[in-house]
Amino acid sequence: MESSVGSTTGQPGTGKTTPATPRPSQAGTRKLAERSAAAVMYIELRNFTRLSEILEPERVLQLASSFFSLAGAAVKARQGEIFSLQNDALVAAFRAGKPGQCAAQASEAAQTLLREFAPVGERWQTDYWLPAALAAGVHLGDTIFGMAGPQGGEQYIAFGDTVSIAERLVHRARAGEIVFSVQVAKSLGAVAPTLGAQPLPPLDLGRRPAIPIYGVLLETRLDFT
């Protein structure tokens, strides 16, 4: 099943996206339709739903915006582009370079985010009595980029199987963990073993062959997912 996510131009933390028009990007001028190799990263804020149920709306949006700002900075620093804010998750694509470079950029962004968010999650636990952490999923493959959507509301989107698989991978990750596909591992080459990734049960794709996946796991897993 294929998924699409649209490039956002709205305010972070609102959970909304607004129509985007083609504009220059770090990789050059956007095309109305193109297919290119990309590493797609889903980064998800875990346990935030519980926080949103007990805090005032203004505080919820402030905290969400702090997460999205942190994530946006990490993505931008590695030549990535944010395509969607989906509730408590952010979707980004990295396509500035060869596949190995894209995989490295996405992997570094995910690692940086989990590391930099850790003290933020601890502070939230102190202030609001509930822990929070990030989880990430990364997949590498051909992705379609271009304008699509209802007439008058078109957005610049990332579309295809790569997006769908990245989303499924983040759902395999527990709080504080990163899960990535064998395609990412192969593209990282000698870097992959240095991450301390462990093989996980393959990702079932129904009628298609399952995909081997790997996880950068916590020794002591958090008591929430």
KAURCOR-V31768 format. One record per pair of residues at least 6 apart in sequence whose ideal C-beta (glycine too) atoms are under 7 Angstrom apart, sorted by the first residue. I is the first residue (numbers start at 0). GAP is how many residues later the second one is. If there is no record, write none. Layout:
I;GAP
I;GAP
This chain:
0;163
1;157
1;158
1;159
1;162
2;160
2;161
2;164
3;144
3;153
3;154
3;155
3;159
4;78
4;79
4;86
4;152
4;153
4;158
5;11
5;14
5;77
5;78
5;149
5;150
5;151
6;13
6;74
6;76
6;148
6;149
6;150
7;9
7;74
7;76
7;77
8;9
8;11
9;6
9;7
9;8
11;53
11;56
11;57
11;60
11;73
12;48
12;51
12;52
12;55
13;47
14;70
14;72
16;67
16;68
16;138
18;130
18;134
18;135
18;136
19;135
19;136
21;8
21;10
21;125
21;134
22;7
24;56
25;53
25;70
26;68
26;69
29;126
30;115
31;114
31;115
32;113
33;111
33;112
34;107
34;109
35;59
35;107
35;109
36;58
36;62
36;65
36;104
36;105
37;55
37;56
37;57
37;64
37;105
37;124
38;55
38;63
38;64
38;66
38;67
38;99
38;101
38;145
39;51
39;53
39;99
39;103
39;118
39;122
39;123
39;126
40;51
40;65
40;68
40;69
40;95
40;97
40;125
41;47
41;49
41;94
41;95
41;124
41;125
41;128
42;28
42;46
42;47
42;67
42;70
42;91
42;93
43;44
43;45
43;90
43;91
43;126
44;22
44;43
44;87
44;89
45;86
45;87
45;88
45;89
45;129
45;178
45;179
46;83
46;84
46;85
46;86
46;128
46;177
47;40
47;84
48;39
49;80
50;9
50;12
50;77
50;79
50;81
51;8
54;73
65;54
67;17
67;22
69;43
69;46
69;47
70;19
70;42
71;10
73;35
73;38
73;39
74;7
74;17
74;34
77;16
77;27
77;30
77;31
78;15
78;17
78;26
79;12
79;13
79;14
79;25
79;29
80;11
80;12
81;8
81;10
82;8
82;9
82;10
82;74
82;75
83;7
92;50
92;65
93;8
93;11
93;12
94;7
98;41
98;88
99;87
99;88
99;89
101;38
102;37
102;81
102;84
102;85
103;84
103;87
105;32
106;31
106;73
106;77
106;81
109;26
109;28
109;68
110;67
112;21
112;23
113;20
113;22
113;62
113;64
116;17
120;10
120;11
120;12
123;6
123;8
124;6
130;91
130;93
132;42
132;43
132;89
134;35
134;38
134;39
134;40
134;41
134;42
135;34
135;37
135;42
136;29
136;30
136;32
136;33
136;35
136;36
136;42
137;28
137;31
137;40
137;42
137;46
138;23
138;26
138;27
138;30
138;42
138;44
138;45
139;41
139;43
139;44
139;47
140;20
140;21
140;42
141;18
141;20
142;15
142;17
142;19
142;20
143;15
143;16
144;13
145;11
146;7
146;9
147;6
147;9
147;11
148;6
164;16
167;35
168;10
168;11
168;12
168;34
168;44
171;7
171;28
171;31
171;41
172;6
172;42
173;47
173;48
173;51
174;47
174;49
174;50
175;42
175;46
176;38
176;39
176;40
176;41
177;37
177;38
178;21
178;34
178;36
179;33
179;34
180;30
180;32
181;29
181;30
181;31
184;7
184;12
184;29
194;21
195;20
196;17
196;18
196;19
197;16
197;17
197;19
198;13
198;15
199;13
199;14
199;15
201;8
201;9
201;10
201;11
202;7
202;8
202;10
203;6
204;6
